Amino acid sequence: MAADLARAVEPFDLIRVSLSERVFVKLRGDRELRGVLHAYDGHMNMVLSDVEETIYVVDVDEQSGESIVRTVKRNVEMLFVRGDGVVLVAPPSR
């Protein structure tokens, strides 16, 4: 994979070499995904499997006015991600 990364010319080249690998996807709305990338297109629509979704929810304490961040996690077997919500895609770290 290191040789493939060295030949990356366009941004989509990094995504292409990550097919069938675990990737990290940051979405709008304080959501993050980690899963195996199976397919993608030019709009960054993606199909992921074995997905762990992390959602960060900010609640405000009515008495103190402090912000409290909760983390909600769920696992999904197969997920279609619409590309207009994608902020960042990180290939697997080696």
Biopython code that builds the backbone (N, CA, C, O; Angstrom):
import numpy as np
from Bio.PDB.StructureBuilder import StructureBuilder

atoms = [
    (1, "MET", "N", (0.809, -1.188, 0.000)),
    (1, "MET", "CA", (0.000, 0.000, 0.000)),
    (1, "MET", "C", (0.858, 1.259, 0.000)),
    (1, "MET", "O", (0.441, 2.279, -0.549)),
    (2, "ALA", "N", (2.043, 1.216, 0.600)),
    (2, "ALA", "CA", (2.915, 2.389, 0.639)),
    (2, "ALA", "C", (3.314, 2.817, -0.764)),
    (2, "ALA", "O", (3.399, 4.012, -1.047)),
    (3, "ALA", "N", (3.562, 1.842, -1.654)),
    (3, "ALA", "CA", (3.903, 2.182, -3.034)),
    (3, "ALA", "C", (2.720, 2.833, -3.735)),
    (3, "ALA", "O", (2.906, 3.751, -4.533)),
    (4, "ASP", "N", (1.493, 2.368, -3.447)),
    (4, "ASP", "CA", (0.298, 2.979, -4.030)),
    (4, "ASP", "C", (0.136, 4.417, -3.569)),
    (4, "ASP", "O", (-0.215, 5.288, -4.365)),
    (5, "LEU", "N", (0.389, 4.677, -2.288)),
    (5, "LEU", "CA", (0.268, 6.029, -1.764)),
    (5, "LEU", "C", (1.297, 6.958, -2.386)),
    (5, "LEU", "O", (1.016, 8.140, -2.587)),
    (6, "ALA", "N", (2.469, 6.456, -2.692)),
    (6, "ALA", "CA", (3.514, 7.273, -3.299)),
    (6, "ALA", "C", (3.120, 7.699, -4.713)),
    (6, "ALA", "O", (3.562, 8.744, -5.192)),
    (7, "ARG", "N", (2.293, 6.898, -5.381)),
    (7, "ARG", "CA", (1.863, 7.215, -6.744)),
    (7, "ARG", "C", (0.542, 7.987, -6.781)),
    (7, "ARG", "O", (-0.005, 8.218, -7.859)),
    (8, "ALA", "N", (0.031, 8.384, -5.628)),
    (8, "ALA", "CA", (-1.240, 9.115, -5.573)),
    (8, "ALA", "C", (-1.053, 10.486, -6.212)),
    (8, "ALA", "O", (-0.226, 11.282, -5.768)),
    (9, "VAL", "N", (-1.835, 10.754, -7.263)),
    (9, "VAL", "CA", (-1.749, 12.011, -7.990)),
    (9, "VAL", "C", (-2.961, 12.880, -7.686)),
    (9, "VAL", "O", (-2.841, 14.098, -7.555)),
    (10, "GLU", "N", (-4.118, 12.259, -7.574)),
    (10, "GLU", "CA", (-5.362, 12.972, -7.318)),
    (10, "GLU", "C", (-5.932, 12.522, -5.982)),
    (10, "GLU", "O", (-5.611, 11.433, -5.505)),
    (11, "PRO", "N", (-6.782, 13.359, -5.369)),
    (11, "PRO", "CA", (-7.359, 12.974, -4.070)),
    (11, "PRO", "C", (-8.081, 11.628, -4.083)),
    (11, "PRO", "O", (-7.992, 10.873, -3.114)),
    (12, "PHE", "N", (-8.789, 11.320, -5.161)),
    (12, "PHE", "CA", (-9.503, 10.052, -5.210)),
    (12, "PHE", "C", (-8.568, 8.852, -5.260)),
    (12, "PHE", "O", (-8.995, 7.731, -4.983)),
    (13, "ASP", "N", (-7.299, 9.063, -5.608)),
    (13, "ASP", "CA", (-6.338, 7.961, -5.594)),
    (13, "ASP", "C", (-6.160, 7.414, -4.182)),
    (13, "ASP", "O", (-5.988, 6.208, -4.003)),
    (14, "LEU", "N", (-6.199, 8.290, -3.178)),
    (14, "LEU", "CA", (-6.080, 7.833, -1.786)),
    (14, "LEU", "C", (-7.281, 6.997, -1.381)),
    (14, "LEU", "O", (-7.145, 6.037, -0.622)),
    (15, "ILE", "N", (-8.453, 7.356, -1.883)),
    (15, "ILE", "CA", (-9.656, 6.593, -1.571)),
    (15, "ILE", "C", (-9.603, 5.241, -2.282)),
    (15, "ILE", "O", (-9.953, 4.214, -1.702)),
    (16, "ARG", "N", (-9.164, 5.247, -3.537)),
    (16, "ARG", "CA", (-9.102, 4.005, -4.324)),
    (16, "ARG", "C", (-8.229, 2.950, -3.663)),
    (16, "ARG", "O", (-8.595, 1.775, -3.636)),
    (17, "VAL", "N", (-7.073, 3.355, -3.125)),
    (17, "VAL", "CA", (-6.182, 2.367, -2.500)),
    (17, "VAL", "C", (-6.717, 1.913, -1.145)),
    (17, "VAL", "O", (-6.178, 0.978, -0.552)),
    (18, "SER", "N", (-7.772, 2.564, -0.647)),
    (18, "SER", "CA", (-8.367, 2.185, 0.637)),
    (18, "SER", "C", (-9.544, 1.232, 0.492)),
    (18, "SER", "O", (-10.151, 0.849, 1.493)),
    (19, "LEU", "N", (-9.881, 0.837, -0.747)),
    (19, "LEU", "CA", (-10.971, -0.123, -0.940)),
    (19, "LEU", "C", (-10.657, -1.414, -0.195)),
    (19, "LEU", "O", (-9.521, -1.888, -0.210)),
    (20, "SER", "N", (-11.657, -1.974, 0.450)),
    (20, "SER", "CA", (-11.545, -3.195, 1.254)),
    (20, "SER", "C", (-10.688, -3.003, 2.503)),
    (20, "SER", "O", (-10.256, -3.983, 3.110)),
    (21, "GLU", "N", (-10.442, -1.769, 2.888)),
    (21, "GLU", "CA", (-9.687, -1.450, 4.097)),
    (21, "GLU", "C", (-10.588, -0.672, 5.054)),
    (21, "GLU", "O", (-11.589, -0.089, 4.637)),
    (22, "ARG", "N", (-10.228, -0.668, 6.338)),
    (22, "ARG", "CA", (-10.959, 0.157, 7.312)),
    (22, "ARG", "C", (-10.581, 1.613, 7.107)),
    (22, "ARG", "O", (-9.403, 1.942, 6.972)),
    (23, "VAL", "N", (-11.573, 2.478, 7.085)),
    (23, "VAL", "CA", (-11.342, 3.907, 6.929)),
    (23, "VAL", "C", (-12.060, 4.659, 8.046)),
    (23, "VAL", "O", (-12.965, 4.132, 8.693)),
    (24, "PHE", "N", (-11.638, 5.888, 8.252)),
    (24, "PHE", "CA", (-12.274, 6.805, 9.191)),
    (24, "PHE", "C", (-12.964, 7.875, 8.358)),
    (24, "PHE", "O", (-12.336, 8.490, 7.496)),
    (25, "VAL", "N", (-14.248, 8.101, 8.606)),
    (25, "VAL", "CA", (-15.021, 9.098, 7.862)),
    (25, "VAL", "C", (-15.631, 10.066, 8.868)),
    (25, "VAL", "O", (-16.348, 9.661, 9.783)),
    (26, "LYS", "N", (-15.335, 11.352, 8.682)),
    (26, "LYS", "CA", (-15.935, 12.391, 9.524)),
    (26, "LYS", "C", (-17.068, 13.016, 8.725)),
    (26, "LYS", "O", (-16.902, 13.383, 7.562)),
    (27, "LEU", "N", (-18.235, 13.128, 9.380)),
    (27, "LEU", "CA", (-19.428, 13.659, 8.726)),
    (27, "LEU", "C", (-19.864, 14.960, 9.380)),
    (27, "LEU", "O", (-19.473, 15.276, 10.503)),
    (28, "ARG", "N", (-20.680, 15.702, 8.652)),
    (28, "ARG", "CA", (-21.305, 16.878, 9.254)),
    (28, "ARG", "C", (-22.198, 16.429, 10.408)),
    (28, "ARG", "O", (-22.628, 15.276, 10.462)),
    (29, "GLY", "N", (-22.470, 17.347, 11.322)),
    (29, "GLY", "CA", (-23.360, 17.009, 12.418)),
    (29, "GLY", "C", (-22.690, 16.236, 13.533)),
    (29, "GLY", "O", (-23.346, 15.473, 14.243)),
    (30, "ASP", "N", (-21.381, 16.425, 13.699)),
    (30, "ASP", "CA", (-20.638, 15.776, 14.793)),
    (30, "ASP", "C", (-20.787, 14.261, 14.795)),
    (30, "ASP", "O", (-21.031, 13.653, 15.837)),
    (31, "ARG", "N", (-20.639, 13.659, 13.619)),
    (31, "ARG", "CA", (-20.699, 12.201, 13.479)),
    (31, "ARG", "C", (-19.389, 11.689, 12.890)),
    (31, "ARG", "O", (-18.764, 12.347, 12.058)),
    (32, "GLU", "N", (-18.994, 10.513, 13.334)),
    (32, "GLU", "CA", (-17.798, 9.854, 12.816)),
    (32, "GLU", "C", (-18.120, 8.396, 12.541)),
    (32, "GLU", "O", (-18.892, 7.770, 13.267)),
    (33, "LEU", "N", (-17.519, 7.864, 11.483)),
    (33, "LEU", "CA", (-17.704, 6.464, 11.115)),
    (33, "LEU", "C", (-16.347, 5.795, 10.989)),
    (33, "LEU", "O", (-15.372, 6.405, 10.551)),
    (34, "ARG", "N", (-16.303, 4.542, 11.376)),
    (34, "ARG", "CA", (-15.140, 3.694, 11.118)),
    (34, "ARG", "C", (-15.686, 2.398, 10.548)),
    (34, "ARG", "O", (-16.507, 1.729, 11.175)),
    (35, "GLY", "N", (-15.221, 2.047, 9.346)),
    (35, "GLY", "CA", (-15.721, 0.834, 8.725)),
    (35, "GLY", "C", (-14.907, 0.445, 7.511)),
    (35, "GLY", "O", (-13.963, 1.138, 7.131)),
    (36, "VAL", "N", (-15.279, -0.672, 6.906)),
    (36, "VAL", "CA", (-14.590, -1.191, 5.722)),
    (36, "VAL", "C", (-15.232, -0.584, 4.485)),
    (36, "VAL", "O", (-16.440, -0.706, 4.279)),
    (37, "LEU", "N", (-14.414, 0.074, 3.660)),
    (37, "LEU", "CA", (-14.895, 0.737, 2.444)),
    (37, "LEU", "C", (-15.056, -0.283, 1.320)),
    (37, "LEU", "O", (-14.107, -0.973, 0.948)),
    (38, "HIS", "N", (-16.290, -0.366, 0.779)),
    (38, "HIS", "CA", (-16.548, -1.298, -0.322)),
    (38, "HIS", "C", (-16.709, -0.594, -1.653)),
    (38, "HIS", "O", (-16.320, -1.137, -2.687)),
    (39, "ALA", "N", (-17.276, 0.604, -1.651)),
    (39, "ALA", "CA", (-17.504, 1.313, -2.908)),
    (39, "ALA", "C", (-17.615, 2.807, -2.633)),
    (39, "ALA", "O", (-17.948, 3.226, -1.524)),
    (40, "TYR", "N", (-17.331, 3.607, -3.664)),
    (40, "TYR", "CA", (-17.480, 5.059, -3.587)),
    (40, "TYR", "C", (-17.689, 5.579, -4.994)),
    (40, "TYR", "O", (-17.454, 4.866, -5.970)),
    (41, "ASP", "N", (-18.134, 6.833, -5.099)),
    (41, "ASP", "CA", (-18.263, 7.443, -6.415)),
    (41, "ASP", "C", (-17.733, 8.872, -6.363)),
    (41, "ASP", "O", (-17.204, 9.302, -5.338)),
    (42, "GLY", "N", (-17.870, 9.599, -7.452)),
    (42, "GLY", "CA", (-17.339, 10.954, -7.563)),
    (42, "GLY", "C", (-18.006, 11.959, -6.639)),
    (42, "GLY", "O", (-17.470, 13.045, -6.416)),
    (43, "HIS", "N", (-19.162, 11.615, -6.103)),
    (43, "HIS", "CA", (-19.852, 12.503, -5.156)),
    (43, "HIS", "C", (-19.481, 12.171, -3.715)),
    (43, "HIS", "O", (-19.990, 12.790, -2.780)),
    (44, "MET", "N", (-18.600, 11.202, -3.538)),
    (44, "MET", "CA", (-18.188, 10.683, -2.237)),
    (44, "MET", "C", (-19.289, 9.902, -1.537)),
    (44, "MET", "O", (-19.229, 9.711, -0.322)),
    (45, "ASN", "N", (-20.300, 9.445, -2.284)),
    (45, "ASN", "CA", (-21.222, 8.454, -1.738)),
    (45, "ASN", "C", (-20.382, 7.210, -1.474)),
    (45, "ASN", "O", (-19.515, 6.866, -2.277)),
    (46, "MET", "N", (-20.630, 6.538, -0.363)),
    (46, "MET", "CA", (-19.822, 5.379, -0.007)),
    (46, "MET", "C", (-20.681, 4.266, 0.552)),
    (46, "MET", "O", (-21.746, 4.507, 1.122)),
    (47, "VAL", "N", (-20.206, 3.050, 0.384)),
    (47, "VAL", "CA", (-20.798, 1.883, 1.029)),
    (47, "VAL", "C", (-19.747, 1.332, 1.980)),
    (47, "VAL", "O", (-18.634, 0.994, 1.578)),
    (48, "LEU", "N", (-20.130, 1.248, 3.261)),
    (48, "LEU", "CA", (-19.234, 0.742, 4.299)),
    (48, "LEU", "C", (-19.871, -0.457, 4.983)),
    (48, "LEU", "O", (-21.095, -0.542, 5.088)),
    (49, "SER", "N", (-19.039, -1.383, 5.447)),
    (49, "SER", "CA", (-19.544, -2.505, 6.248)),
    (49, "SER", "C", (-18.840, -2.504, 7.601)),
    (49, "SER", "O", (-17.830, -1.828, 7.800)),
    (50, "ASP", "N", (-19.402, -3.280, 8.523)),
    (50, "ASP", "CA", (-18.849, -3.385, 9.881)),
    (50, "ASP", "C", (-18.560, -1.990, 10.444)),
    (50, "ASP", "O", (-17.444, -1.694, 10.873)),
    (51, "VAL", "N", (-19.584, -1.152, 10.430)),
    (51, "VAL", "CA", (-19.431, 0.264, 10.764)),
    (51, "VAL", "C", (-19.680, 0.512, 12.244)),
    (51, "VAL", "O", (-20.631, -0.007, 12.829)),
    (52, "GLU", "N", (-18.806, 1.315, 12.833)),
    (52, "GLU", "CA", (-19.043, 1.852, 14.172)),
    (52, "GLU", "C", (-19.296, 3.347, 13.989)),
    (52, "GLU", "O", (-18.415, 4.077, 13.535)),
    (53, "GLU", "N", (-20.489, 3.796, 14.341)),
    (53, "GLU", "CA", (-20.853, 5.205, 14.238)),
    (53, "GLU", "C", (-20.750, 5.836, 15.616)),
    (53, "GLU", "O", (-21.252, 5.287, 16.597)),
    (54, "THR", "N", (-20.100, 6.987, 15.686)),
    (54, "THR", "CA", (-19.989, 7.748, 16.929)),
    (54, "THR", "C", (-20.657, 9.094, 16.708)),
    (54, "THR", "O", (-20.332, 9.810, 15.762)),
    (55, "ILE", "N", (-21.600, 9.436, 17.593)),
    (55, "ILE", "CA", (-22.316, 10.702, 17.514)),
    (55, "ILE", "C", (-22.026, 11.472, 18.794)),
    (55, "ILE", "O", (-22.164, 10.944, 19.897)),
    (56, "TYR", "N", (-21.625, 12.718, 18.632)),
    (56, "TYR", "CA", (-21.366, 13.578, 19.782)),
    (56, "TYR", "C", (-22.569, 14.502, 19.959)),
    (56, "TYR", "O", (-22.889, 15.299, 19.077)),
    (57, "VAL", "N", (-23.233, 14.382, 21.115)),
    (57, "VAL", "CA", (-24.433, 15.155, 21.411)),
    (57, "VAL", "C", (-24.100, 16.148, 22.517)),
    (57, "VAL", "O", (-23.582, 15.769, 23.568)),
    (58, "VAL", "N", (-24.402, 17.429, 22.272)),
    (58, "VAL", "CA", (-24.143, 18.463, 23.273)),
    (58, "VAL", "C", (-25.458, 18.834, 23.934)),
    (58, "VAL", "O", (-26.385, 19.311, 23.280)),
    (59, "ASP", "N", (-25.529, 18.608, 25.245)),
    (59, "ASP", "CA", (-26.688, 18.993, 26.049)),
    (59, "ASP", "C", (-26.282, 20.165, 26.935)),
    (59, "ASP", "O", (-25.130, 20.259, 27.359)),
    (60, "VAL", "N", (-27.228, 21.055, 27.212)),
    (60, "VAL", "CA", (-26.966, 22.176, 28.100)),
    (60, "VAL", "C", (-27.697, 21.932, 29.416)),
    (60, "VAL", "O", (-28.909, 21.719, 29.444)),
    (61, "ASP", "N", (-26.931, 21.968, 30.506)),
    (61, "ASP", "CA", (-27.507, 21.819, 31.836)),
    (61, "ASP", "C", (-28.330, 23.065, 32.138)),
    (61, "ASP", "O", (-27.809, 24.180, 32.120)),
    (62, "GLU", "N", (-29.623, 22.872, 32.414)),
    (62, "GLU", "CA", (-30.523, 24.000, 32.632)),
    (62, "GLU", "C", (-30.171, 24.803, 33.874)),
    (62, "GLU", "O", (-30.368, 26.018, 33.898)),
    (63, "GLN", "N", (-29.659, 24.152, 34.895)),
    (63, "GLN", "CA", (-29.349, 24.857, 36.150)),
    (63, "GLN", "C", (-28.053, 25.655, 36.054)),
    (63, "GLN", "O", (-28.008, 26.823, 36.438)),
    (64, "SER", "N", (-27.007, 25.025, 35.544)),
    (64, "SER", "CA", (-25.699, 25.688, 35.514)),
    (64, "SER", "C", (-25.402, 26.368, 34.177)),
    (64, "SER", "O", (-24.551, 27.256, 34.110)),
    (65, "GLY", "N", (-26.088, 25.962, 33.127)),
    (65, "GLY", "CA", (-25.819, 26.515, 31.796)),
    (65, "GLY", "C", (-24.593, 25.923, 31.130)),
    (65, "GLY", "O", (-24.191, 26.378, 30.060)),
    (66, "GLU", "N", (-23.989, 24.910, 31.747)),
    (66, "GLU", "CA", (-22.794, 24.277, 31.184)),
    (66, "GLU", "C", (-23.164, 23.316, 30.068)),
    (66, "GLU", "O", (-24.222, 22.686, 30.093)),
    (67, "SER", "N", (-22.279, 23.216, 29.094)),
    (67, "SER", "CA", (-22.460, 22.255, 28.009)),
    (67, "SER", "C", (-21.912, 20.906, 28.432)),
    (67, "SER", "O", (-20.802, 20.811, 28.955)),
    (68, "ILE", "N", (-22.686, 19.878, 28.206)),
    (68, "ILE", "CA", (-22.286, 18.511, 28.529)),
    (68, "ILE", "C", (-22.271, 17.717, 27.228)),
    (68, "ILE", "O", (-23.281, 17.628, 26.530)),
    (69, "VAL", "N", (-21.122, 17.145, 26.912)),
    (69, "VAL", "CA", (-20.982, 16.371, 25.677)),
    (69, "VAL", "C", (-21.176, 14.897, 25.998)),
    (69, "VAL", "O", (-20.470, 14.328, 26.831)),
    (70, "ARG", "N", (-22.156, 14.283, 25.317)),
    (70, "ARG", "CA", (-22.393, 12.840, 25.450)),
    (70, "ARG", "C", (-21.934, 12.169, 24.172)),
    (70, "ARG", "O", (-22.028, 12.748, 23.089)),
    (71, "THR", "N", (-21.441, 10.961, 24.296)),
    (71, "THR", "CA", (-21.038, 10.170, 23.138)),
    (71, "THR", "C", (-21.998, 9.006, 22.994)),
    (71, "THR", "O", (-22.196, 8.227, 23.927)),
    (72, "VAL", "N", (-22.595, 8.895, 21.809)),
    (72, "VAL", "CA", (-23.510, 7.799, 21.507)),
    (72, "VAL", "C", (-22.862, 6.955, 20.416)),
    (72, "VAL", "O", (-22.453, 7.480, 19.380)),
    (73, "LYS", "N", (-22.770, 5.647, 20.649)),
    (73, "LYS", "CA", (-22.164, 4.752, 19.651)),
    (73, "LYS", "C", (-23.161, 3.691, 19.247)),
    (73, "LYS", "O", (-23.984, 3.246, 20.046)),
    (74, "ARG", "N", (-23.070, 3.291, 17.977)),
    (74, "ARG", "CA", (-23.872, 2.172, 17.493)),
    (74, "ARG", "C", (-23.088, 1.454, 16.412)),
    (74, "ARG", "O", (-22.225, 2.037, 15.755)),
    (75, "ASN", "N", (-23.399, 0.186, 16.239)),
    (75, "ASN", "CA", (-22.761, -0.636, 15.210)),
    (75, "ASN", "C", (-23.791, -0.972, 14.141)),
    (75, "ASN", "O", (-24.941, -1.292, 14.442)),
    (76, "VAL", "N", (-23.354, -0.893, 12.882)),
    (76, "VAL", "CA", (-24.221, -1.163, 11.743)),
    (76, "VAL", "C", (-23.494, -2.132, 10.822)),
    (76, "VAL", "O", (-22.310, -1.957, 10.536)),
    (77, "GLU", "N", (-24.201, -3.148, 10.361)),
    (77, "GLU", "CA", (-23.576, -4.161, 9.500)),
    (77, "GLU", "C", (-23.190, -3.598, 8.132)),
    (77, "GLU", "O", (-22.081, -3.836, 7.654)),
    (78, "MET", "N", (-24.110, -2.846, 7.496)),
    (78, "MET", "CA", (-23.851, -2.269, 6.177)),
    (78, "MET", "C", (-24.497, -0.894, 6.138)),
    (78, "MET", "O", (-25.614, -0.716, 6.621)),
    (79, "LEU", "N", (-23.786, 0.096, 5.555)),
    (79, "LEU", "CA", (-24.262, 1.472, 5.582)),
    (79, "LEU", "C", (-23.948, 2.167, 4.275)),
    (79, "LEU", "O", (-22.841, 2.051, 3.747)),
    (80, "PHE", "N", (-24.936, 2.896, 3.750)),
    (80, "PHE", "CA", (-24.721, 3.778, 2.608)),
    (80, "PHE", "C", (-24.551, 5.183, 3.162)),
    (80, "PHE", "O", (-25.392, 5.650, 3.930)),
    (81, "VAL", "N", (-23.478, 5.861, 2.784)),
    (81, "VAL", "CA", (-23.200, 7.217, 3.259)),
    (81, "VAL", "C", (-23.365, 8.166, 2.084)),
    (81, "VAL", "O", (-22.721, 8.001, 1.048)),
    (82, "ARG", "N", (-24.229, 9.161, 2.249)),
    (82, "ARG", "CA", (-24.419, 10.150, 1.189)),
    (82, "ARG", "C", (-23.251, 11.133, 1.214)),
    (82, "ARG", "O", (-22.882, 11.654, 2.266)),
    (83, "GLY", "N", (-22.686, 11.371, 0.050)),
    (83, "GLY", "CA", (-21.445, 12.131, -0.052)),
    (83, "GLY", "C", (-21.513, 13.575, 0.371)),
    (83, "GLY", "O", (-20.490, 14.140, 0.760)),
    (84, "ASP", "N", (-22.694, 14.210, 0.312)),
    (84, "ASP", "CA", (-22.733, 15.630, 0.663)),
    (84, "ASP", "C", (-22.530, 15.872, 2.153)),
    (84, "ASP", "O", (-22.330, 17.014, 2.568)),
    (85, "GLY", "N", (-22.577, 14.824, 2.959)),
    (85, "GLY", "CA", (-22.319, 14.970, 4.391)),
    (85, "GLY", "C", (-20.891, 14.650, 4.793)),
    (85, "GLY", "O", (-20.529, 14.808, 5.959)),
    (86, "VAL", "N", (-20.073, 14.203, 3.848)),
    (86, "VAL", "CA", (-18.696, 13.784, 4.144)),
    (86, "VAL", "C", (-17.791, 15.014, 4.248)),
    (86, "VAL", "O", (-17.755, 15.857, 3.352)),
    (87, "VAL", "N", (-17.070, 15.093, 5.352)),
    (87, "VAL", "CA", (-16.108, 16.174, 5.570)),
    (87, "VAL", "C", (-14.683, 15.681, 5.331)),
    (87, "VAL", "O", (-13.861, 16.396, 4.759)),
    (88, "LEU", "N", (-14.394, 14.447, 5.776)),
    (88, "LEU", "CA", (-13.031, 13.932, 5.711)),
    (88, "LEU", "C", (-13.072, 12.417, 5.595)),
    (88, "LEU", "O", (-13.904, 11.756, 6.216)),
    (89, "VAL", "N", (-12.162, 11.878, 4.790)),
    (89, "VAL", "CA", (-11.970, 10.424, 4.710)),
    (89, "VAL", "C", (-10.485, 10.164, 4.935)),
    (89, "VAL", "O", (-9.640, 10.691, 4.212)),
    (90, "ALA", "N", (-10.174, 9.356, 5.931)),
    (90, "ALA", "CA", (-8.784, 9.043, 6.235)),
    (90, "ALA", "C", (-8.522, 7.574, 5.926)),
    (90, "ALA", "O", (-9.252, 6.701, 6.396)),
    (91, "PRO", "N", (-7.487, 7.296, 5.139)),
    (91, "PRO", "CA", (-7.147, 5.899, 4.872)),
    (91, "PRO", "C", (-6.633, 5.244, 6.145)),
    (91, "PRO", "O", (-6.321, 5.929, 7.120)),
    (92, "PRO", "N", (-6.546, 3.924, 6.136)),
    (92, "PRO", "CA", (-6.078, 3.226, 7.340)),
    (92, "PRO", "C", (-4.654, 3.645, 7.704)),
    (92, "PRO", "O", (-3.816, 3.855, 6.827)),
    (93, "SER", "N", (-4.395, 3.762, 8.986)),
    (93, "SER", "CA", (-3.040, 4.118, 9.427)),
    (93, "SER", "C", (-2.213, 2.844, 9.510)),
    (93, "SER", "O", (-2.708, 1.794, 9.919)),
    (94, "ARG", "N", (-0.987, 2.945, 9.129)),
    (94, "ARG", "CA", (-0.080, 1.779, 9.126)),
    (94, "ARG", "C", (1.088, 2.043, 10.024)),
    (94, "ARG", "O", (1.966, 1.191, 10.162)),
]
sb = StructureBuilder()
sb.init_structure("model")
sb.init_model(0)
sb.init_chain("A")
sb.init_seg("    ")
for serial, (resi, resn, name, xyz) in enumerate(atoms, 1):
    if name == "N":
        sb.init_residue(resn, " ", resi, " ")
    sb.init_atom(name, np.array(xyz, "f"), 0.0, 1.0, " ", f" {name:<3s}", serial, name[0])
structure = sb.get_structure()
